[in-house]
C-alpha cells in the first residue's frame, strides 16, 4: 500500500509537521525535547512527526528522520 508523506510548516509558530498516510487518531510521544512522534491509537503504526522550534534547530539541514523500511517513493 502506498502512503502519502505530507509536510506542513507553520511559519508563525515555527512548527514542522510531517504526516504519513491518511489522518487517524494518534498518540504523541516526545522522543527528544520539542520533537514528537505520532502513532496510530489502534495499530500503533507510525503516523508522523511534529517538530517545534524548527528553524531555531537549523531547519532541514539538521533534521534526520528514520523512515519505516516499507516506504515506497514514486
N, C-alpha and C positions, 0 to 999 in steps of 0.2 A: 504494500500500500504506500503510495506517495503522499508525503505530508508537506504542507507549505511551511516555510520559515518566514515569519513576518517580523519586521524590525520597525520600531517606532521610537522616535526621540522627542521628548518633551523639553524644548529649549528653556522655557520659563522655570521648570522645576529641576532641570539638569538630570533627567532620568532616562535611561535607555531600557526599552522593553523588547525582549525577543521572545516570540511565541512560536510553538511548534504545533501544527495541525489545527483542528477545529477547537473553538473555545469549549471549556468544560469547567466544572467546579474543581478548584485546586486548593492545596495547602502549600504554604511557602515556608521554606527552611532557610535561615540565614547561614550561608556557607562560609562567608567572610564578612567582616564589618561592611554593611551597606550593599552587600550582594546577596540576592535571594534566588533560590531555585524553586520552581513551581512543579508540583507533582499532582497528577490526577487523583482525586479522592478515591475513586472506585478501582482504578487499575494500577495506581502508583507509578504510571508511566511519566517520563519527563515531558513537561509541557512548556518550559521556558525559563527565562531569567529576567530579573529586574535589577538594574544597577543604578544606585543612587550616586550623585556627585560624579557623573560620568566624565565630563570634561575636566573636572578637577583631578581625576585619576589619570589623565593623559589621553583620554579619548580612545580611539580604536588602536593606537599603537601599543597600548599596554593591556588590552583585553584578550584573554585566551580562554576560549570556552570549548571543553571537550564535547564532541558530538557523539551521539549514540552510534554504534557500529552499523546499524541498519539504515542510516540516512542515505537517500538517493538524491543526487543533484543532477537535474537535466538542463 
